[in-house]
Amino acid sequence: MTLNKLAVITGGGTGIGKAIGKLLADAGWDVLAVGLARDEELPSGVRFAQADITDVAALTAATAGTTAVHALVTCAAVLRDRAEWEPEMFSTVLDVNVTAALAVAEVLRPRLAMEQGSIVNFASMWSYFGTPNAPAYAASKGGIVALTRSQAIAYAADGIRANAVAPGWISTPMSTRAQQDDARKAAIDARIPLGRWGEADDVARAVRFLLSEDASYITGTVLNVDGGYSIA
């Protein structure tokens, strides 16, 4: 019996992670979403394992198995705004947004190697810009770019590709404050060349491409999914 491809998505219970899970499940993948938060309803074909992704033991238990993992998507992230200027909170954000991405890849590396799987990490438009409001989030997303490139080199010997997406302004709960600030939203709208905010599915489709055979010669790349915001 041929088994479906397996994707593990951290942060896959909500937002963009959930949209990625639905897209892959609709294409016949088995999807394991891992994290602390989940919506009440998850797409058919997506199962959820609750775990603190900064706890390596809990992460290892939640993803336990012996079958090949064909895709790892590290979508989980936190944003704590100006509280991130406090060193303790800065460290907490980096633990979730960067260190946990490294940890889950290392835990699953042997199973990714079994079928020459693929990793997609989550960078951000803030990988490129400074911000007075969320220094840890920006630093973590800059770190994801460097981590992705390092993984691409180190994991290539196992046939594993590692890439990242860098979303811009996407209509998700994380961007609610910006959406509700009329002046800020107007300034953002004016800068986006394509004239609209992205949807979770816009990012999900980019992730699907990077996981696909169409991207089989792409590794170490950051794909901007921002409507042109970062070049405007």
Secondary structure, 3 states (H helix, E strand, C coil): CCCCCEEEEECCCCHHHHHHHHHHHHCCCEEEEEECCCCCCCCCCEEEEECCCCCHHHHHHHCCCCCCCCEEEECCCCCCHHHHHCHHHHHHHHHHHHHHHHHHHHHHHHHHHHCCCEEEEECCHHHCCCCCCCHHHHHHHHHHHHHHHHHHHHHHHHCCEEEEEEECCECCHHHHHHHHCHHHHHHHHHHCCCCCCECHHHHHHHHHHHHCHHHCCCCCCEEEECCCHHHC
